Amino acid sequence: MKILLTGFFAILVSFYSFAQKPPIKFGEIPIEDLQMTKYPKDTSASAVILVDFGTSSLVYNQSSGFSLVFDRMMRIKILSKEGLDWATFTVPLYHEGSGDEKFSSLKAATYNLENKEVVQSKLRNDAVFKEKVNANIDYMKFTMPNVKQGSVIEVTYKITSDFLFNFQDWEFQSTIPTRWSEYRAVIPEFYYYERYTQGYIPMTINETKQMPASITLSSTERSTSGWTTASQTSYDKIDYTENKYRWAVENVPAFKPEPFITTSKDYISKINFELAYKKFPGQAMQPIMGTWDDINKQYSDSPNFGKEVTGNGFLRKVSEEITAGLSTPEQKISAINNYVKRNIAWNGNSFKFTDTPLKKVLEDKKGSSAEINLLMASLLDKAGFSVSPVLISTRDHGFIRETVAVSSQFNYVLCLVTVEDKSILLDGTDQYLGTGVLPERCMNGNGFVVSETGYKWFPLRAMTKSRQLYSADLVLNDEGQLKGKLQLDRSGYFAYGGRQKYLVKGESEYVKDLIGNRAWTIGKSEFFNAKDVAQPFKETHEITIVDHVVSTDAMIYLNPFVAMQQVENPFKTENRLYPVDFGSPEERIYMCKINIPDGYVVDELPQSKLLKLPENAAKYTYNLVQSGNTLSLTSSLQINNSLFSQEQYPNLREFYNQVVAKQAEQIVLKKK
């Protein structure tokens, strides 16, 4: 009898790192770093990453084949009390089924300079703990000991993973400055990873080398004759190429969040990896990343996604009860949408698949975004509508790269229903939003529509412009007080914000927030459509305003904006690296009538003004007129484009400069 055993025998003739030494050695802290009190390149920094060094290598193990080994060494200087948070570390670990990533080789220490002596405090093993996050992620957490202003902390650890698709991405930039960030990768030619970089920091080092390496296959042939077994082993050497990469960036500035961006994840300087395919000698190529068609089929066929929509036959009766007596498709869609919103509470989890059967979701009256919106899609399906689930990435999760077919870019599910030639996006997680109005967190690029007939991309845009109208009718008396009525009329996301605050906090707290630190006294207030999310949210207040005008014996100086004044420009920096993303178009209208007291005349009146950006991307009108003793102002600020590029930024910034300046102008009254 002959038995043939074949396996990998040896690997890695070459080292799995570059010949260059690491940029630092653990425990060797330059005295200059311990003595540092301010980082010269950013004196406002609360901490600075002195060195962040990582290597990722595909290494062969005889028992299990290739595995991914990630080593990291990080050294941080704490410069102020605000920087102490950097002494706490969170390391994510992936797990799936019975497999999990292994965390090992942790060394960590804090160094302080005390009486001109370096004092080291080592991290204790019992200070490290694991925290379960979700079905696939755990966190290893630890906080460094004896950390204070002036400390240098140092950490090194290893992660070993059999999940070769989970190649470690690398961030060169953080919210504090980084003096040196370096990442190296060693990848055998058998594996091909798509790589893409993002951010605006140029590489100091960007090297690629191809080095020869080899593995040896062993074949053992056993033969049995009578009571004797003989073995003969032969070896076959396979030569291949290792691709070695080295990236490094020096003196990286801190990432400074700017107003109106989606998330720092979209713009921070970073390199990303996705396993596209693997190809071994003598074998066909094995695609890993696949195509959008593959992803569409995967989700369409999934019992926890596409089949949730077409299945769950028990929902047919529920759907019939919800839509009973309704005749138009729009009425039925709104009824199902409202039913889900009012009966199922969102638990805050943004998942792509259901973890809980939809019957139990109905019973428990709570669920994730996937469970809520797949439940709504299934109810619409039972009502006879053409409906599809939609995968999206929320604004805090980052934008989607449609050129890279990877489902990990998604983190949330919506529902798309089609009536004749009209498509409506639905989300059931927020009871304060009307039918067809998505939460602002969802307004991020395009959504991936999953369908048995093929996928498509669908824009995530607001159906209508959000509008906010403040209308004031006021009388100015000789004492400089303004009395009258203030009306607020809000639709779209403006209505959502006001309605949510009113219903959650209650009327009394809502009115307190409206007054804020202003010298207002509010007499009577009325609110309309607070619970009718299909209508604008309206309110009226009887107000008395003191300390708004400046008066002398002969003059009164009055700014007509008692509310809605653009006091400062949100765009403070002269240049901007990132696009400006408002999320959705909006319009802010302020109308005010002021009756001036007898015995005064207008001495100075601000001139009317019209501002427009190219292609009507934004528009501002200011119109102030006098009719007898009445001054009437209409101010309208329109943001018609939700996205402005870096090239458009200077014009947008100057536009706001002029709006701020115009709204700061005073009306001057003089005694007759």
C-alpha positions as CSV (number, residue, x, y, z in Angstrom):
1,M,0.0,0.0,0.0
2,K,1.3,3.4,-0.9
3,I,0.2,6.7,0.7
4,L,1.2,10.1,-0.8
5,L,1.5,13.1,1.6
6,T,2.2,16.5,0.2
7,G,2.7,19.7,2.1
8,F,4.7,22.9,2.5
9,F,8.0,22.2,4.2
10,A,9.9,25.4,4.5
11,I,9.5,29.0,3.5
12,L,11.1,32.4,3.7
13,V,14.6,32.3,2.5
14,S,14.3,36.1,2.8
15,F,13.3,38.1,5.8
16,Y,9.8,39.4,6.0
17,S,10.9,43.0,6.5
18,F,13.2,45.4,4.7
19,A,16.9,45.4,5.3
20,Q,16.5,48.9,7.0
21,K,16.4,48.8,10.7
22,P,13.2,50.0,12.5
23,P,13.3,53.7,13.2
24,I,13.3,53.2,17.0
25,K,14.3,50.6,19.5
26,F,12.0,49.8,22.3
27,G,13.2,51.3,25.6
28,E,15.8,53.7,24.1
29,I,14.2,57.1,24.7
30,P,16.3,60.2,23.7
31,I,16.7,62.6,26.6
32,E,15.6,65.4,24.3
33,D,12.1,63.8,24.0
34,L,11.8,63.5,27.7
35,Q,12.8,67.1,28.2
36,M,10.4,68.4,25.5
37,T,7.7,70.8,26.9
38,K,6.4,72.0,23.5
39,Y,6.4,70.5,20.1
40,P,8.2,73.1,18.0
41,K,6.2,72.5,14.8
42,D,2.9,72.8,16.7
43,T,3.2,74.5,20.0
44,S,-0.6,74.1,20.7
45,A,-0.4,70.3,20.5
46,S,-1.5,68.4,23.6
47,A,0.6,65.4,22.6
48,V,2.8,64.3,19.7
49,I,3.3,60.9,18.1
50,L,7.1,60.7,18.0
51,V,7.2,57.5,16.0
52,D,4.5,55.1,14.7
53,F,6.0,52.1,13.0
54,G,4.2,49.1,11.6
55,T,4.9,46.0,9.4
56,S,2.5,43.6,7.8
57,S,3.8,40.4,6.4
58,L,2.3,37.2,4.9
59,V,4.2,34.5,6.7
60,Y,4.0,30.7,6.1
61,N,3.3,28.3,8.9
62,Q,3.7,24.6,8.1
63,S,0.5,23.6,9.9
64,S,-1.9,26.2,8.7
65,G,-0.4,27.8,5.6
66,F,0.0,31.6,5.1
67,S,-1.0,33.9,7.9
68,L,-0.9,37.7,8.3
69,V,1.5,39.0,10.9
70,F,1.2,42.7,12.0
71,D,3.8,44.3,14.3
72,R,3.4,47.8,15.6
73,M,5.6,50.0,17.8
74,M,4.4,53.4,18.9
75,R,6.0,56.2,21.0
76,I,4.0,59.2,22.2
77,K,5.0,62.3,24.1
78,I,2.3,63.8,26.5
79,L,2.6,67.6,26.5
80,S,-0.4,68.7,28.5
81,K,-3.3,67.4,30.7
82,E,-5.5,67.4,27.5
83,G,-3.1,64.8,26.0
84,L,-3.6,62.3,28.8
85,D,-6.3,60.5,26.8
86,W,-3.5,59.3,24.5
87,A,-2.4,56.9,27.3
88,T,-5.4,54.7,26.6
89,F,-5.2,52.2,23.8
90,T,-7.9,50.3,21.9
91,V,-6.8,47.5,19.5
92,P,-9.5,46.0,17.4
93,L,-9.4,42.2,16.7
94,Y,-11.5,40.4,14.1
95,H,-13.1,37.1,14.6
96,E,-15.5,34.9,12.6
97,G,-16.8,31.5,13.4
98,S,-14.3,29.6,15.4
99,G,-11.3,31.7,14.1
100,D,-10.0,34.8,15.7
101,E,-7.0,37.1,15.5
102,K,-4.4,36.6,18.1
103,F,-3.0,39.5,20.2
104,S,0.5,38.9,21.6
105,S,4.0,40.2,22.4
106,L,2.6,43.2,24.2
107,K,5.3,45.4,25.8
108,A,4.3,48.8,27.2
109,A,6.0,51.3,29.4
110,T,5.8,54.9,30.6
111,Y,8.9,57.0,31.0
112,N,9.2,60.0,33.3
113,L,12.1,62.3,34.0
114,E,12.4,62.7,37.8
115,N,15.3,64.4,39.4
116,K,17.2,64.1,36.2
117,E,16.7,60.3,36.3
118,V,14.6,58.3,33.8
119,V,12.0,56.3,35.7
120,Q,10.3,53.5,33.9
121,S,6.8,52.2,34.8
122,K,5.8,49.0,33.0
123,L,2.3,48.0,32.1
124,R,1.0,45.1,34.2
125,N,-0.6,42.1,32.6
126,D,-3.8,42.5,34.7
127,A,-4.3,46.0,33.2
128,V,-5.1,44.5,29.8
129,F,-8.7,43.3,29.1
130,K,-10.8,42.3,26.2
131,E,-14.2,43.9,25.4
132,K,-16.7,42.3,23.0
133,V,-18.1,44.9,20.5
134,N,-20.2,42.9,18.1
135,A,-20.4,39.6,16.2
136,N,-17.1,40.1,14.5
137,I,-15.0,42.6,16.6
138,D,-13.4,42.5,20.0
139,Y,-11.3,45.3,21.6
140,M,-8.1,44.8,23.5
141,K,-7.9,47.7,25.9
142,F,-5.3,49.0,28.3
143,T,-4.2,52.3,29.9
144,M,-0.6,53.1,30.5
145,P,0.5,53.5,34.2
146,N,1.9,56.6,35.9
147,V,1.2,58.9,32.9
148,K,1.4,62.7,33.5
149,Q,2.3,65.8,31.7
150,G,5.8,65.3,30.3
151,S,5.6,61.5,30.1
152,V,6.8,59.5,27.1
153,I,4.8,56.3,26.5
154,E,5.8,53.4,24.4
155,V,3.8,50.4,23.2
156,T,4.6,47.4,20.9
157,Y,2.5,44.4,20.1
158,K,1.7,41.7,17.5
159,I,-1.4,40.6,15.8
160,T,-1.5,37.2,14.0
161,S,-4.4,36.5,11.7
162,D,-5.6,33.8,9.4
163,F,-8.0,36.3,7.8
164,L,-5.8,37.4,4.9
165,F,-8.5,39.7,3.6
166,N,-8.1,41.8,6.8
167,F,-4.8,43.3,5.8
168,Q,-4.0,46.2,8.2
169,D,-4.7,49.6,6.7
170,W,-2.4,52.4,8.0
171,E,-3.1,55.9,9.1
172,F,-0.2,58.3,8.7
173,Q,-2.1,61.2,10.2
174,S,-3.9,61.7,13.5
175,T,-5.6,64.4,15.5
176,I,-2.3,65.2,17.0
177,P,1.0,65.9,15.1
178,T,3.2,62.9,14.1
179,R,6.9,63.3,13.8
180,W,7.5,60.0,11.9
181,S,5.1,57.5,10.6
182,E,6.3,54.4,8.7
183,Y,4.6,51.3,7.3
184,R,6.1,48.3,5.6
185,A,4.4,45.4,3.9
186,V,5.7,42.1,2.5
187,I,3.4,40.3,0.2
188,P,4.2,37.1,-1.8
189,E,3.2,37.2,-5.5
190,F,0.5,34.6,-4.8
191,Y,-1.6,37.4,-3.2
192,Y,-2.7,40.6,-4.9
193,Y,-4.1,43.5,-2.9
194,E,-5.7,46.5,-4.3
195,R,-4.1,49.6,-2.7
196,Y,-5.4,53.1,-2.6
197,T,-4.2,56.1,-0.7
198,Q,-6.2,59.1,0.5
199,G,-5.4,62.5,2.1
200,Y,-3.2,65.4,1.2
201,I,0.1,64.7,2.9
202,P,2.9,63.8,0.4
203,M,5.0,60.7,1.1
204,T,8.6,61.2,2.3
205,I,9.4,57.6,1.3
206,N,7.5,55.5,-1.2
207,E,9.6,52.4,-2.2
208,T,8.8,49.1,-3.8
209,K,11.2,46.2,-4.1
210,Q,10.9,42.8,-5.6
211,M,13.0,40.2,-3.9
212,P,13.5,36.5,-4.7
213,A,12.2,33.9,-2.1
214,S,11.4,30.3,-2.2
215,I,9.4,27.6,-0.5
216,T,10.0,23.9,-0.5
217,L,7.3,21.3,-1.0
218,S,7.8,17.9,0.6
219,S,6.2,14.7,-0.7
220,T,6.4,11.6,1.5
221,E,5.7,8.2,-0.2
222,R,5.1,5.3,2.2
223,S,5.1,1.7,1.1
224,T,4.0,-1.3,3.1
225,S,5.4,-4.8,2.6
226,G,4.2,-7.4,5.2
227,W,5.0,-6.0,8.6
228,T,7.4,-3.4,7.3
229,T,6.6,0.2,6.3
230,A,9.2,2.3,4.4
231,S,9.1,6.0,3.8
232,Q,10.8,8.1,1.1
233,T,10.6,11.9,1.1
234,S,11.3,14.1,-1.9
235,Y,11.6,17.8,-2.1
236,D,10.5,20.3,-4.7
237,K,11.7,23.9,-4.5
238,I,9.4,26.7,-5.7
239,D,10.9,30.1,-6.4
240,Y,8.7,33.1,-6.2
241,T,8.8,36.8,-5.8
242,E,8.1,38.8,-2.6
243,N,6.8,42.3,-3.1
244,K,8.2,44.6,-0.4
245,Y,6.8,48.1,0.2
246,R,7.9,50.9,2.4
247,W,6.0,54.1,3.0
248,A,6.9,56.9,5.4
249,V,5.9,60.4,6.2
250,E,7.8,62.9,8.3
251,N,6.4,65.9,10.3
252,V,2.8,65.2,9.7
253,P,0.5,68.0,10.9
254,A,-2.5,67.2,13.1
255,F,-5.7,66.6,11.2
256,K,-7.8,69.7,12.0
257,P,-11.6,69.0,11.7
258,E,-13.2,71.7,9.6
259,P,-16.9,72.6,9.5
260,F,-19.2,70.8,7.0
261,I,-17.2,67.6,6.4
262,T,-18.5,64.0,6.5
263,T,-15.9,62.4,8.7
264,S,-12.1,62.6,9.2
265,K,-12.0,59.0,7.9
266,D,-12.6,60.3,4.4
267,Y,-9.7,62.8,4.4
268,I,-7.1,61.7,6.9
269,S,-3.8,60.6,5.1
270,K,-4.0,56.8,4.9
271,I,-3.3,53.8,2.8
272,N,-6.0,51.1,2.4
273,F,-5.8,47.4,1.3
274,E,-8.3,45.1,-0.2
275,L,-7.5,41.5,-1.2
276,A,-8.4,41.2,-4.8
277,Y,-7.4,37.6,-5.7
278,K,-4.9,34.9,-5.0
279,K,-3.0,32.8,-7.6
280,F,-0.8,29.7,-6.7
281,P,1.4,27.8,-9.1
282,G,-0.5,25.4,-11.2
283,Q,-3.9,26.7,-10.0
284,A,-6.5,28.9,-11.5
285,M,-6.8,32.5,-10.1
286,Q,-9.2,32.7,-7.2
287,P,-11.0,36.0,-7.1
288,I,-11.6,37.3,-3.6
289,M,-12.8,40.9,-4.0
290,G,-15.2,40.0,-6.7
291,T,-17.5,42.5,-8.5
292,W,-20.5,44.5,-7.6
293,D,-22.6,41.9,-9.4
294,D,-21.1,39.3,-7.0
295,I,-22.0,41.4,-4.0
296,N,-25.5,42.0,-5.3
297,K,-26.1,38.3,-5.7
298,Q,-24.6,37.6,-2.2
299,Y,-26.9,40.0,-0.5
300,S,-29.9,39.2,-2.7
301,D,-29.6,35.5,-1.8
302,S,-28.8,36.0,1.9
303,P,-31.4,34.7,4.3
304,N,-30.6,37.7,6.6
305,F,-30.9,40.3,3.8
306,G,-32.7,39.8,0.5
307,K,-34.7,36.8,1.6
308,E,-36.0,38.8,4.6
309,V,-37.9,41.0,2.1
310,T,-39.4,38.2,0.0
311,G,-39.9,35.8,2.9
312,N,-41.7,36.3,6.3
313,G,-45.1,35.4,4.9
314,F,-46.7,36.1,8.3
315,L,-46.2,39.8,7.6
316,R,-48.9,39.7,4.8
317,K,-51.7,39.9,7.4
318,V,-49.9,42.7,9.3
319,S,-49.5,44.6,6.0
320,E,-53.2,44.2,5.1
321,E,-54.2,45.5,8.6
322,I,-52.0,48.6,8.3
323,T,-53.3,49.5,4.8
324,A,-56.9,48.6,5.3
325,G,-59.2,51.3,3.9
326,L,-56.5,53.1,2.1
327,S,-56.7,53.6,-1.7
328,T,-53.7,55.3,-3.1
329,P,-50.1,53.9,-3.2
330,E,-48.8,57.0,-1.4
331,Q,-51.2,56.5,1.5
332,K,-50.2,52.9,1.9
333,I,-46.5,53.7,1.8
334,S,-46.9,56.4,4.4
335,A,-49.0,54.1,6.6
336,I,-46.4,51.3,6.5
337,N,-43.6,53.8,7.1
338,N,-45.4,55.4,10.0
339,Y,-46.3,52.0,11.5
340,V,-42.7,50.9,11.6
341,K,-41.5,54.2,13.1
342,R,-44.1,54.2,15.8
343,N,-43.9,50.6,16.8
344,I,-40.2,49.6,16.4
345,A,-37.5,51.6,18.3
346,W,-34.0,51.8,16.8
347,N,-31.5,50.3,19.2
348,G,-28.7,52.5,17.7
349,N,-26.9,49.7,15.9
350,S,-26.1,50.2,12.2
351,F,-25.8,46.7,10.8
352,K,-26.1,45.3,7.3
353,F,-27.8,42.0,8.1
354,T,-30.5,40.9,10.5
355,D,-29.4,39.3,13.8
356,T,-32.9,38.7,15.1
357,P,-35.9,37.1,13.3
358,L,-38.3,39.8,12.1
359,K,-41.1,38.2,14.1
360,K,-39.1,38.7,17.3
361,V,-38.3,42.3,16.2
362,L,-42.0,43.0,16.0
363,E,-42.5,41.3,19.4
364,D,-39.6,43.1,21.1
365,K,-40.5,46.4,19.4
366,K,-36.8,47.2,18.8
367,G,-34.1,46.4,16.2
368,S,-31.1,47.5,14.3
369,S,-31.3,49.7,11.2
370,A,-31.1,46.6,9.0
371,E,-33.9,44.8,11.0
372,I,-36.1,47.9,10.9
373,N,-35.7,48.7,7.3
374,L,-35.8,45.1,6.0
375,L,-39.0,44.7,8.0
376,M,-40.4,47.8,6.3
377,A,-39.3,46.5,2.9
378,S,-41.0,43.1,3.6
379,L,-44.2,44.8,4.7
380,L,-44.2,46.9,1.4
381,D,-43.5,43.7,-0.6
382,K,-46.5,42.0,1.0
383,A,-48.6,45.1,0.1
384,G,-47.7,44.5,-3.6
385,F,-45.0,47.2,-4.0
386,S,-41.8,46.9,-6.0
387,V,-39.3,47.3,-3.2
388,S,-35.5,46.9,-2.8
389,P,-33.1,47.1,0.2
390,V,-30.3,49.7,-0.2
391,L,-26.9,49.4,1.3
392,I,-25.3,52.7,2.2
393,S,-22.4,54.2,4.2
394,T,-23.4,56.8,6.7
395,R,-21.6,60.1,6.9
396,D,-19.6,59.1,10.0
397,H,-18.6,55.8,8.3
398,G,-17.1,57.5,5.2
399,F,-17.8,57.8,1.5
400,I,-18.0,54.9,-0.9
401,R,-15.4,54.2,-3.6
402,E,-17.5,52.8,-6.4
403,T,-14.4,51.6,-8.2
404,V,-13.6,49.2,-5.3
405,A,-16.2,46.4,-5.1
406,V,-16.0,45.7,-1.3
407,S,-19.0,45.3,0.8
408,S,-17.2,46.5,4.0
409,Q,-17.7,50.0,2.7
410,F,-21.4,49.7,3.7
411,N,-22.7,49.9,7.3
412,Y,-26.4,50.7,7.0
413,V,-29.6,49.6,5.2
414,L,-32.4,51.7,3.7
415,C,-35.5,50.8,1.7
416,L,-36.4,51.9,-1.8
417,V,-39.9,51.6,-3.0
418,T,-41.0,52.4,-6.6
419,V,-44.4,53.6,-7.6
420,E,-44.8,54.0,-11.4
421,D,-41.9,56.2,-12.4
422,K,-41.3,57.6,-8.9
423,S,-38.7,56.1,-6.4
424,I,-38.9,56.9,-2.7
425,L,-36.1,56.2,-0.2
426,L,-37.4,55.2,3.2
427,D,-35.9,54.9,6.7
428,G,-37.8,53.7,9.7
429,T,-35.3,54.5,12.5
430,D,-36.5,58.1,13.4
431,Q,-40.1,58.8,14.2
432,Y,-39.6,62.6,13.9
433,L,-38.9,62.4,10.1
434,G,-41.6,62.4,7.5
435,T,-42.1,59.7,4.8
436,G,-39.3,60.0,2.2
437,V,-37.0,62.2,4.4
438,L,-33.8,60.4,5.4
439,P,-31.8,61.0,8.5
440,E,-29.0,63.5,7.8
441,R,-26.5,60.8,8.7
442,C,-27.6,58.9,5.6
443,M,-27.0,61.8,3.1
444,N,-23.7,60.5,1.8
445,G,-23.1,60.0,-1.9
446,N,-24.9,57.0,-3.5
447,G,-26.7,53.9,-2.2
448,F,-26.2,50.4,-3.6
449,V,-29.7,49.0,-4.6
450,V,-29.8,45.2,-4.2
451,S,-32.2,43.5,-6.6
452,E,-32.6,40.0,-8.1
453,T,-32.6,41.7,-11.5
454,G,-29.3,43.5,-10.9
455,Y,-27.8,46.3,-8.8
456,K,-27.9,50.0,-9.4
457,W,-26.6,53.1,-7.7
458,F,-29.1,55.6,-6.3
459,P,-28.4,59.1,-5.2
460,L,-28.9,59.9,-1.5
461,R,-30.3,63.4,-1.8
462,A,-33.0,65.4,0.0
463,M,-36.3,65.4,-1.9
464,T,-36.9,69.1,-1.0
465,K,-34.8,72.0,0.3
466,S,-34.9,72.5,4.1
467,R,-36.4,75.9,4.9
468,Q,-36.4,78.0,7.9
469,L,-38.5,81.2,8.2
470,Y,-38.3,83.6,11.1
471,S,-40.8,86.5,11.0
472,A,-40.8,89.3,13.6
473,D,-43.3,92.1,14.0
474,L,-41.9,94.5,16.6
475,V,-42.5,97.9,18.1
476,L,-39.5,99.9,19.4
477,N,-40.3,102.2,22.3
478,D,-38.4,105.2,23.7
479,E,-36.7,103.1,26.4
480,G,-35.1,100.9,23.7
481,Q,-37.3,97.9,24.2
482,L,-38.7,95.8,21.4
483,K,-42.1,94.2,21.9
484,G,-44.1,92.1,19.5
485,K,-44.5,88.7,18.0
486,L,-42.0,86.2,16.6
487,Q,-43.1,83.4,14.3
488,L,-41.0,80.4,13.3
489,D,-41.9,78.2,10.3
490,R,-39.6,75.3,9.6
491,S,-39.6,72.4,7.1
492,G,-37.2,69.6,6.2
493,Y,-34.3,69.1,8.5
494,F,-35.0,72.4,10.2
495,A,-38.4,71.1,11.2
496,Y,-36.8,67.8,12.4
497,G,-34.4,69.5,14.7
498,G,-37.0,71.8,16.3
499,R,-39.7,69.1,16.5
500,Q,-37.3,66.5,18.1
501,K,-36.1,69.0,20.7
502,Y,-39.7,70.1,21.5
503,L,-41.1,66.6,21.9
504,V,-38.1,65.2,23.8
505,K,-37.4,68.1,26.2
506,G,-41.0,69.5,26.5
507,E,-42.3,73.0,26.0
508,S,-40.8,74.7,29.0
509,E,-37.2,73.5,28.3
510,Y,-37.6,74.1,24.6
511,V,-38.5,77.8,25.3
512,K,-35.6,78.2,27.6
513,D,-33.2,76.9,24.9
514,L,-34.8,79.3,22.4
515,I,-34.1,82.2,24.7
516,G,-30.6,81.0,25.5
517,N,-28.5,83.9,27.0
518,R,-30.5,86.6,25.2
519,A,-32.3,89.3,27.1
520,W,-35.8,88.1,26.1
521,T,-39.0,87.7,28.0
522,I,-41.5,85.4,26.4
523,G,-45.1,85.8,27.4
524,K,-47.4,83.4,25.4
525,S,-46.2,80.6,23.1
526,E,-48.1,78.4,20.7
527,F,-46.9,75.4,18.7
528,F,-48.4,73.7,15.7
529,N,-47.9,70.4,13.9
530,A,-45.5,69.1,16.6
531,K,-46.5,65.5,16.0
532,D,-47.5,65.7,12.4
533,V,-44.2,65.1,10.7
534,A,-45.7,65.5,7.3
535,Q,-46.3,69.2,8.0
536,P,-44.0,72.1,8.8
537,F,-43.2,72.7,12.5
538,K,-44.6,76.1,13.5
539,E,-44.5,78.2,16.6
540,T,-45.3,81.8,17.7
541,H,-44.1,83.7,20.7
542,E,-45.0,87.0,22.3
543,I,-41.7,88.6,23.1
544,T,-40.1,91.5,24.9
545,I,-36.5,92.2,24.0
546,V,-34.2,94.4,26.1
547,D,-30.5,95.3,25.7
548,H,-30.7,94.8,22.0
549,V,-30.4,98.4,21.0
550,V,-27.9,101.1,22.0
551,S,-29.3,104.5,22.7
552,T,-27.9,107.9,23.7
553,D,-29.7,111.1,24.4
554,A,-30.1,111.8,20.7
555,M,-29.4,108.6,18.8
556,I,-30.6,104.9,18.7
557,Y,-28.4,102.2,17.1
558,L,-30.4,99.1,16.1
559,N,-29.5,95.9,14.4
560,P,-32.6,94.5,12.8
561,F,-31.6,90.9,13.4
562,V,-33.1,89.9,16.7
563,A,-32.6,86.3,15.6
564,M,-31.0,84.3,12.8
565,Q,-28.0,86.6,12.5
566,Q,-24.9,85.1,11.0
567,V,-22.5,86.4,13.6
568,E,-19.3,84.8,12.3
569,N,-18.0,83.1,9.2
570,P,-17.8,79.3,9.8
571,F,-15.0,79.1,7.3
572,K,-12.1,80.7,9.1
573,T,-9.0,79.3,7.3
574,E,-7.9,81.0,4.1
575,N,-7.3,77.7,2.4
576,R,-9.1,74.4,2.7
577,L,-7.9,70.9,1.9
578,Y,-11.3,69.2,1.9
579,P,-14.6,69.7,0.1
580,V,-17.4,71.6,2.0
581,D,-20.4,69.2,2.4
582,F,-23.6,70.8,3.7
583,G,-25.4,67.5,3.4
584,S,-28.5,69.0,1.7
585,P,-29.7,72.3,0.2
586,E,-31.2,74.8,2.6
587,E,-32.8,78.3,2.8
588,R,-32.9,80.6,5.8
589,I,-35.3,83.5,5.6
590,Y,-35.6,86.3,8.1
591,M,-38.4,88.9,7.8
592,C,-38.7,91.7,10.3
593,K,-41.0,94.7,10.7
594,I,-40.0,97.4,13.2
595,N,-42.2,100.4,14.1
596,I,-39.9,103.2,15.3
597,P,-41.1,105.6,18.0
598,D,-42.5,109.0,17.2
599,G,-40.0,111.7,17.5
600,Y,-37.2,109.8,15.7
601,V,-36.2,109.7,12.1
602,V,-33.9,107.4,10.2
603,D,-30.4,108.8,10.0
604,E,-28.7,105.8,8.4
605,L,-30.2,102.8,6.7
606,P,-28.2,99.8,5.4
607,Q,-28.4,99.5,1.6
608,S,-30.0,96.5,-0.1
609,K,-27.6,93.9,-1.4
610,L,-27.6,90.8,-3.7
611,L,-24.8,88.2,-3.5
612,K,-24.6,85.2,-5.9
613,L,-22.0,82.5,-6.4
614,P,-21.4,81.1,-9.9
615,E,-24.1,78.9,-11.3
616,N,-26.3,80.1,-8.4
617,A,-24.6,77.7,-6.0
618,A,-25.5,80.1,-3.2
619,K,-27.4,83.3,-3.0
620,Y,-28.0,86.0,-0.5
621,T,-30.5,88.9,-0.7
622,Y,-30.8,91.7,1.8
623,N,-33.6,94.2,1.3
624,L,-34.4,96.9,3.9
625,V,-37.0,99.6,3.1
626,Q,-38.8,102.3,5.1
627,S,-42.5,103.2,4.8
628,G,-43.4,105.9,7.2
629,N,-42.5,104.8,10.7
630,T,-42.1,101.2,9.6
631,L,-38.9,99.5,8.7
632,S,-39.2,96.2,6.8
633,L,-36.3,93.8,6.3
634,T,-36.2,90.6,4.2
635,S,-33.0,88.6,4.4
636,S,-32.7,85.3,2.5
637,L,-29.7,83.0,2.6
638,Q,-29.8,80.1,0.1
639,I,-27.4,77.2,-0.2
640,N,-28.4,75.6,-3.4
641,N,-25.5,73.2,-3.8
642,S,-24.9,70.7,-1.0
643,L,-21.3,70.1,-2.0
644,F,-18.5,72.7,-2.8
645,S,-15.1,71.7,-4.0
646,Q,-11.8,73.0,-2.7
647,E,-11.5,75.2,-5.8
648,Q,-14.9,76.8,-5.0
649,Y,-13.9,77.3,-1.3
650,P,-12.4,80.8,-1.7
651,N,-15.6,82.2,-3.3
652,L,-17.7,80.5,-0.7
653,R,-15.6,81.9,2.2
654,E,-15.8,85.4,0.8
655,F,-19.5,85.0,0.2
656,Y,-19.9,84.3,4.0
657,N,-17.6,87.2,4.9
658,Q,-20.0,89.5,3.1
659,V,-23.1,88.0,4.6
660,V,-21.6,88.4,8.1
661,A,-20.6,92.0,7.4
662,K,-24.0,92.9,5.9
663,Q,-26.0,91.4,8.8
664,A,-23.8,93.3,11.3
665,E,-24.8,96.7,9.9
666,Q,-26.8,99.0,12.1
667,I,-29.9,101.1,11.6
668,V,-29.2,104.6,13.1
669,L,-32.2,106.6,14.3
670,K,-31.9,110.3,15.3
671,K,-34.2,112.4,17.5
672,K,-36.0,115.1,15.5
